Amino acid sequence: MQEMKLAEFKNKKPPELIAYAESLEVENASVMRKQELMFAILKKLAAQEIEIIG
C-alpha cells in the first residue's frame, strides 16, 4: 500500500494542487478553492487505497 503525507498537500500552492488534481482526473479542479481541492484529491487517493498519514 502506498502512502501520502497530509502535510505535503498543505504546503503546496494552488497551481500545484490543480495540476495534481487534474492528473487524478478530479472534475472542475481549476475552479475549486484550495480546501475543496485538497478534499477532492484525498477522496481520489482513498478510492485508490492510498494511505493518508499526518
C-alpha atoms as one frame of an Amber mdcrd trajectory, in Angstrom:
protein
   0.000   0.000   0.000   1.272   3.456  -0.889   1.046   6.402   1.474   0.872
  10.195   1.224   1.523  12.773   3.918  -1.206  15.321   4.542   1.443  17.979
   5.246   2.613  17.670   1.619  -0.782  18.920   0.446  -0.955  21.742   2.962
   2.386  23.108   1.739   1.510  23.043  -1.966   0.422  26.186  -3.766  -2.974
  26.169  -5.550  -1.484  25.769  -9.074   0.407  22.676  -7.883  -2.747  21.242
  -6.335  -4.714  21.920  -9.513  -2.122  20.100 -11.621  -2.102  17.142  -9.233
  -5.903  17.043  -9.085  -6.122  17.083 -12.874  -3.653  14.192 -13.050  -6.063
  12.271 -10.792  -8.965  13.268 -13.064 -10.730  15.427 -10.463 -13.588  17.209
 -12.226 -13.651  21.032 -12.199 -10.320  21.236 -10.362  -9.476  24.619 -11.874
 -12.472  26.334 -10.238 -12.142  24.827  -6.752 -10.779  26.578  -3.694  -7.666
  25.117  -2.053  -9.646  23.371   0.689 -12.022  21.835  -1.864  -9.081  20.699
  -3.990  -7.408  19.015  -1.044 -10.618  17.189  -0.121 -11.225  16.052  -3.715
  -7.628  14.818  -4.006  -7.879  12.943  -0.705 -11.117  11.289  -1.854  -9.455
  10.124  -5.079  -6.417   8.802  -3.205  -8.615   6.984  -0.679 -10.539   5.376
  -3.542  -7.200   4.092  -4.848  -6.459   2.673  -1.374  -3.541   5.042  -0.779
  -2.989   5.595   2.933  -3.105   9.219   4.116  -0.946   9.963   7.157  -0.260
  13.028   9.284
